[in-house]
Amino acid sequence: MSEPKADNKVQLGCGTLIVIAIIVMIFSGGRESRSLRESVEALNVKIDRLEQKIDDLSKRIPERPPAAPPGEAAK
């Protein structure tokens, strides 16, 4: 009996390789992505607070008439 050849090769398509890469990326960077999400969320909260403070300060500033053009101020 003849023995099977050891030249059996596996061919993976491009889509299969992409799926494998995505799976590896998900499982290898889970902690890092969670930390990044938490940092981004904290920054969003701070930005919201800053926007609220800017709005509050803008309401406190009284309305002023528009400034005169530089040439008219000397007259």
Secondary structure as GFF3:
##gff-version 3
##sequence-region A 1 75
A	DSSP	alpha_helix	14	28	.	.	.	ID=ss1
A	DSSP	alpha_helix	30	60	.	.	.	ID=ss2
A	DSSP	alpha_helix	70	73	.	.	.	ID=ss3
###
